[in-house]
Amino acid sequence: MTRRLLVDGMNVIGSRPDGWWRDRTGAMRALVELLDRYAEQAGAEVRVVFDGRPRELGPARTRVDFAQRRGPNAADDEIAALVEADPDPGSLAVVTSDQRLAERVRGRGAEAIGAGAFRRALDEL
């Protein structure tokens, strides 16, 4: 996998109906722990963007951001802006299940990876 990942956090969490909605903060924390493990094993730079109000998720190797605004597509717009501002989008992969976001980031030169496939890869760590 790539060395620079930008992850649509709620897409990865939502790729598996495991009851995450009963403890959204716990699901976010668990994903960050998996992303930290991935970052360490792959030697990757990982950044995750979540929708919703900011939460304390503990210290992490993964950079954790919350969308600046609220509402539909808030995290998607934030991720697209990060890709657009990146000096080397060709070295960046965006993990998302949102086809519109995938098209937006590919248009800027980044790779798009499906959230479900990425989640399965994380589970194998």
C-alpha positions as CSV (number, residue, x, y, z in Angstrom):
1,M,0.0,0.0,0.0
2,T,0.9,3.6,-0.3
3,R,3.0,5.6,2.2
4,R,0.7,8.6,2.5
5,L,-3.0,8.0,3.3
6,L,-5.9,10.4,3.8
7,V,-8.8,8.4,5.3
8,D,-12.5,9.3,5.2
9,G,-13.0,8.0,8.8
10,M,-16.7,7.6,8.9
11,N,-16.7,5.7,5.5
12,V,-14.3,3.2,6.9
13,I,-16.2,2.8,10.2
14,G,-19.5,2.6,8.3
15,S,-18.2,-0.1,5.9
16,R,-19.1,-2.7,8.5
17,P,-22.5,-2.7,10.3
18,D,-21.1,-3.9,13.6
19,G,-23.1,-1.6,15.9
20,W,-20.6,1.3,15.7
21,W,-23.5,3.8,16.0
22,R,-24.1,2.8,19.6
23,D,-20.6,4.2,20.5
24,R,-19.4,6.6,17.8
25,T,-16.5,7.8,19.9
26,G,-15.4,4.2,20.7
27,A,-15.6,3.4,17.0
28,M,-13.5,6.4,16.1
29,R,-10.9,5.5,18.8
30,A,-10.8,1.9,17.5
31,L,-10.2,3.0,13.9
32,V,-7.4,5.4,15.0
33,E,-5.8,2.5,16.8
34,L,-6.0,0.3,13.7
35,L,-4.6,3.2,11.6
36,D,-1.7,3.6,14.0
37,R,-0.9,0.0,13.7
38,Y,-1.0,0.3,9.9
39,A,1.2,3.4,9.9
40,E,3.8,1.7,12.1
41,Q,3.9,-1.5,10.1
42,A,3.8,0.2,6.7
43,G,6.0,3.1,7.6
44,A,3.1,5.3,6.3
45,E,2.0,8.8,7.0
46,V,-1.7,8.6,7.9
47,R,-4.3,11.3,8.4
48,V,-8.0,10.7,9.1
49,V,-10.8,13.1,8.8
50,F,-14.1,12.6,10.7
51,D,-17.5,14.2,10.5
52,G,-19.2,15.5,13.6
53,R,-18.1,17.3,16.7
54,P,-14.5,17.0,17.7
55,R,-13.7,14.3,20.3
56,E,-10.6,13.5,22.4
57,L,-9.4,10.2,20.9
58,G,-6.1,9.9,22.8
59,P,-2.5,10.2,21.6
60,A,-2.0,8.8,18.1
61,R,0.6,8.4,15.5
62,T,-2.2,9.1,13.0
63,R,-3.1,12.7,12.5
64,V,-6.8,13.1,13.5
65,D,-8.9,16.0,12.1
66,F,-12.6,16.8,12.3
67,A,-14.3,18.6,9.5
68,Q,-14.4,22.3,10.1
69,R,-18.0,22.7,9.2
70,R,-21.0,20.5,9.9
71,G,-23.5,19.0,7.5
72,P,-23.6,16.8,4.4
73,N,-20.3,16.1,2.8
74,A,-18.4,18.2,5.4
75,A,-15.5,15.6,5.7
76,D,-15.6,15.0,1.9
77,D,-15.1,18.7,1.2
78,E,-12.3,18.9,3.8
79,I,-10.5,15.8,2.2
80,A,-10.9,17.3,-1.3
81,A,-9.4,20.6,-0.1
82,L,-6.5,18.8,1.5
83,V,-5.8,16.9,-1.7
84,E,-6.0,20.1,-3.7
85,A,-3.6,21.9,-1.4
86,D,-1.1,19.0,-1.3
87,P,2.1,19.7,-3.2
88,D,2.4,16.1,-4.3
89,P,-1.1,14.6,-4.7
90,G,0.3,11.8,-6.8
91,S,1.9,10.3,-3.7
92,L,-1.4,10.4,-1.8
93,A,-4.1,7.8,-1.6
94,V,-7.6,8.7,-0.3
95,V,-9.6,5.9,1.4
96,T,-13.3,6.5,0.8
97,S,-16.5,4.7,-0.3
98,D,-17.9,7.9,-1.7
99,Q,-17.7,7.8,-5.5
100,R,-18.1,11.5,-5.9
101,L,-15.2,12.2,-3.6
102,A,-13.1,9.5,-5.3
103,E,-13.7,11.2,-8.6
104,R,-12.7,14.6,-7.1
105,V,-9.4,13.4,-5.7
106,R,-8.5,11.4,-8.8
107,G,-9.1,14.6,-10.8
108,R,-6.3,16.1,-8.7
109,G,-3.9,13.2,-9.2
110,A,-4.5,11.2,-6.0
111,E,-5.4,7.5,-5.9
112,A,-8.7,6.4,-4.4
113,I,-9.0,3.2,-2.4
114,G,-12.4,1.7,-1.4
115,A,-13.2,1.9,2.3
116,G,-14.4,-1.7,2.6
117,A,-11.3,-3.2,1.0
118,F,-9.1,-1.0,3.2
119,R,-11.0,-2.0,6.3
120,R,-10.5,-5.7,5.4
121,A,-6.8,-5.0,5.0
122,L,-6.7,-3.3,8.4
123,D,-8.4,-6.3,10.0
124,E,-5.6,-8.6,8.8
125,L,-2.9,-6.6,10.7
